[in-house]
């Protein structure tokens, strides 16, 4: 159910904006009115959401897990799928 709601939010954002860039980041983008933040719960979500974008460079699952488990980031800084309107 959570993933379904995230997909709806992505689809609405894509319908609203002609060109959208997707990035895997740790911070919340600013300004918020030109972006959408999708907090990821798993690599499977990243794979699913990235399929909406042709130019998105999907990292390997091992690299994603390494980033999530890195001591350089706090628990609140897990990767986020950030969408930017161009």
C-alpha positions as CSV (number, residue, x, y, z in Angstrom):
1,X,0.0,0.0,0.0
2,X,2.8,2.4,0.9
3,X,4.5,1.8,-2.5
4,X,1.3,2.3,-4.3
5,X,0.8,5.7,-2.7
6,X,4.4,6.6,-3.7
7,X,3.8,5.6,-7.3
8,X,0.6,7.8,-7.4
9,X,2.7,10.7,-6.1
10,X,5.3,10.1,-8.8
11,X,2.7,9.9,-11.5
12,X,1.0,13.1,-10.3
13,X,4.4,14.9,-10.3
14,X,5.2,13.6,-13.8
15,X,1.7,14.8,-15.1
16,X,2.3,18.2,-13.6
17,X,5.7,18.9,-15.0
18,X,6.9,18.4,-18.6
19,X,10.5,17.5,-17.7
20,X,11.6,15.8,-14.5
21,X,15.0,14.7,-13.4
22,X,15.4,11.9,-10.8
23,X,18.3,11.6,-8.4
24,X,19.3,9.3,-5.5
25,X,20.3,11.6,-2.7
26,X,20.5,11.9,1.0
27,X,19.2,15.4,1.6
28,X,15.7,16.9,1.0
29,X,15.8,19.2,-2.0
30,X,15.0,22.8,-2.0
31,X,12.9,24.6,-3.1
32,X,10.3,22.0,-2.3
33,X,7.7,23.5,-4.7
34,X,9.8,22.3,-7.6
35,X,10.7,18.8,-6.3
36,X,9.3,15.7,-4.8
37,X,11.0,13.5,-2.2
38,X,10.3,9.8,-2.1
39,X,11.8,8.1,1.0
40,X,13.0,4.7,0.0
41,X,12.2,1.6,2.2
42,X,14.2,-0.8,0.0
43,X,16.3,-1.3,-3.1
44,X,13.2,-2.9,-4.7
45,X,11.5,0.5,-4.4
46,X,14.4,2.2,-6.0
47,X,14.3,-0.2,-8.9
48,X,10.5,0.2,-9.3
49,X,10.5,4.0,-9.2
50,X,13.6,4.3,-11.5
51,X,11.7,2.5,-14.2
52,X,9.7,5.7,-14.7
53,X,12.8,7.5,-16.0
54,X,14.9,6.6,-19.0
55,X,18.0,8.6,-18.0
56,X,18.3,7.4,-14.4
57,X,21.5,5.6,-13.7
58,X,20.5,2.8,-11.3
59,X,23.3,1.8,-8.9
60,X,23.9,-1.9,-8.0
61,X,22.1,-3.4,-5.0
62,X,25.4,-4.0,-3.3
63,X,26.4,-0.4,-3.7
64,X,23.0,0.7,-2.3
65,X,23.3,-1.6,0.7
66,X,26.9,-0.3,1.3
67,X,25.7,3.3,1.3
68,X,22.8,2.5,3.7
69,X,25.1,0.7,6.1
70,X,27.9,3.2,5.9
71,X,28.9,4.8,9.2
72,X,29.1,8.1,7.4
73,X,25.3,8.5,7.4
74,X,22.7,8.5,10.2
75,X,19.6,6.4,10.2
76,X,17.6,9.4,9.1
77,X,19.9,9.9,6.1
78,X,18.9,6.8,4.1
79,X,18.8,7.5,0.3
80,X,15.8,9.4,-1.0
81,X,14.5,9.4,-4.5
82,X,14.4,13.1,-5.3
83,X,12.5,14.3,-8.4
84,X,13.3,17.8,-9.7
85,X,11.1,19.7,-12.2
86,X,13.1,21.3,-14.9
